Structure formats: structure tokens, C-alpha cells
Amino acid sequence: MERTSGRVQPYLAPLFGILVLAGCLLAHPHRIFVIIPVAGLIVSVLAAVTNAEVIAHRVGEPLGAIILALCVTVIEASLIISMMVGHSQDSTTVARDTVFASFMIVANGVIGISILVASRHTQVVRFQRSGTATLLATLLTMGALTLVLPSFTLKTPGPTFSTSQLLFAATSCLALYLLFIFVQTIRHPEDFQVVALPEAADDRADLLAYRPTMRQSTRSAALLLVSLVAVVGIAETLSTPLEYAIHAVGAPQAVVGLVIALLVLLPESVTAVRAATRNEVQTSINLSLGSAIASIGLTIPTIAIVSLIIHQHIALGLNPMGLVLFVMTAVIASITLGSGEATLMQGAIHVVLFGAFVFLAFVP
């Protein structure tokens, strides 16, 4: 019975997602009748990232982190585009709010919690300085190009880019992302390898012993595609009701982006924190900052193309409060990650910054 259950269980979540998608296509969910579709969306997101994680364990680092980041980016972009195409209220800021929320979640929340968790085992948490510096520099450059500069350009009014400026920023981010992948996987992969403490050797040996087989990886790849189809389809039908529910409780528009980012990044964030419990902080950094880089480097170009096709302007520039939080995060992250080691205090500072971001999203 246990063996049969083990064969059936991996298929349950993707199957549930597809069934919910079929139900949504037959009867579009309305404002208050969204509990089952929301459950289907959450289960499908968890299934997608879980199956991506199996593939990631099979191929190893740093390819594993890239696969997880790409999976998260597909989900994130589909949720944003569904709201844009649906012409929901204030949809011009959804892309900015979601990408910025992703940046704050990983650069402060995940990094801070990972350092706190890892500091339980050792007073000083160590990681690869060169690889981490590359991750952070790439992320901050992309963030400045897409989230900061639009607030200061003169070609168009408000926090927006002109068409040529948007194409330049999107192309630059995509080029940086592709170059980063080349550096991470081909030119300098050793800079992103895990720095494990001697006492973690037994845990790491256990992980390698349970490396997924080729058959398990192939199955997970198929289930990953099914889960992504369910996520994209359910997100399309839920975009308007979900936004209505958020506004019905009196939450600001920025909370929409925060909810999307939290939903998409939650499974990967848990994976990053679990890696930190094994003293593999480099894996946590690869997962968190890598997903943020993919979020900007792939989501922004995709959103830019969609906005041009549907002739809808998108506001990418941050407001003054967002700019302050971005600059603070950039400075603190440079101090924390620039030396190759961190302590309990630095992790706590990042967690406080993340808490301030979440609180100010609800009480601006």
C-alpha cells in the first residue's frame, strides 16, 4: 500500500489543478466564489516548484537554482499579464509592485531569515564572496534600470518610460541575465558552489544519497509542465476577482503585487531557508537573489512586449517611499554580502527592513 501511495501522490496536486482549471473555464469564478480556484492556484504553484526542485536536485548547483528561478518567473509573469490583459483597476502598476515586492522579499526576507537560521550553528555565516557579489551587483543594476530610473526620466510624465526607453531597459536586463547565466554555469561556476562547514558533511552526504533518478526527473518535468498550465489558466480567470477581494478589505493597490510575489516565492523561499538549516547559505543566496534576477531580467522584458502589443502604459518607477527602501536595501545588502560572511545582527537588520516594507504596504 505504501508503494502504491508513493506512485499516486505526485500526480494528485497537478491533477487537482487541472480539474480546477476545467471548472473555471466552464463557470468563471465570481467575487466571493473564489475559494476553490484560489486553492487550486496555490496547490498548482506548490506542485510546480516542488517538481522543479526535484529536477534541480538532479542537475545540481548552480543549474538547479536557475531552473527554480525560471519556474518562478513563468508563474509570476503569467499572473501579471493576466491582470494587464484583463484591464483590471490600476493594472499599470501591478508589474512594478510585484517585481519590487519580489526584490524586497528575497533581498531582505529570505536573506535575513537564512542568515538567522544558519547562525544557530555558527557565530559567523560564510559564503562565496565573489559569486555573491556578482549576484548582488547584477540584481541592483537591473533594479536601478527598471525601478529607479523611470521616476527621473523627462521624456514622459510620471514614473514611466517612453517606448524607446522601455525597450532599452528591457533589452539591457535580458542581456545582463543571459550573461549572468553564462558566468554562473560556464565561465565561473566555482564561485557559486556551496561553502559547507565540516559538521554539515554528513547532511550533505545524505542529500547526495537521495539524488532523484532519471525516471523521477522525467516524471517531474512532465508534471511541472502540467502544473504551469494550470497556474497560467487559473490565474487568468482569477485576476479580477482576486484584485476585487484585496480592495474590498481596504488594502492599497501595492498589496496586489505583494500578494502575487508572496504566493509565487513562498515555496522557493522555504527551500532557501531549508538549505540554510544545513549551513548551505550559498544555496540560499543562489536561490533568492537568482530568482530576483530572473524576475527582473525575464519578467520586465516580457511585460514590456505585452504592454506594447496591447497599447497599455506601465508605471515602473517607484514612489519616494519605495526609493528609500530600495536604497536602504542596496546599501545594507552590499555591507552584508560584500565580505563573504555575516552574523546574527546583519540577518536581523534585513528581517526588520522586510517587516517595514510589508507594514508600509498596508499602511503607506
HELIX and SHEET records of a PDB file:
HELIX    1   1 GLU A    2  LEU A   26  1                                  25    
HELIX    2   2 ILE A   35  VAL A   59  1                                  25    
HELIX    3   3 LEU A   63  VAL A   85  1                                  23    
HELIX    4   4 SER A   91  THR A   93  5                                   3    
HELIX    5   5 VAL A   94  MET A  104  1                                  11    
HELIX    6   6 ILE A  105  VAL A  110  3                                   6    
HELIX    7   7 ILE A  111  ALA A  118  1                                   8    
HELIX    8   8 ARG A  129  GLY A  143  1                                  15    
HELIX    9   9 ALA A  144  VAL A  148  3                                   5    
HELIX   10  10 LEU A  149  SER A  151  5                                   3    
HELIX   11  11 THR A  163  PHE A  182  1                                  20    
HELIX   12  12 VAL A  183  ARG A  187  3                                   5    
HELIX   13  13 PRO A  189  PHE A  192  5                                   4    
HELIX   14  14 PRO A  198  ALA A  200  5                                   3    
HELIX   15  15 ALA A  201  ALA A  209  1                                   9    
HELIX   16  16 MET A  214  ALA A  248  1                                  35    
HELIX   17  17 ALA A  254  THR A  277  1                                  24    
HELIX   18  18 VAL A  281  ALA A  294  1                                  14    
HELIX   19  19 SER A  295  THR A  299  3                                   5    
HELIX   20  20 ILE A  300  ILE A  309  1                                  10    
HELIX   21  21 PRO A  320  LEU A  337  1                                  18    
HELIX   22  22 LEU A  344  PHE A  362  1                                  19    
SHEET    1   A 2 VAL A 125  ARG A 126  0                                        
SHEET    2   A 2 GLU A 341  ALA A 342 -1                                        
END                                                                             
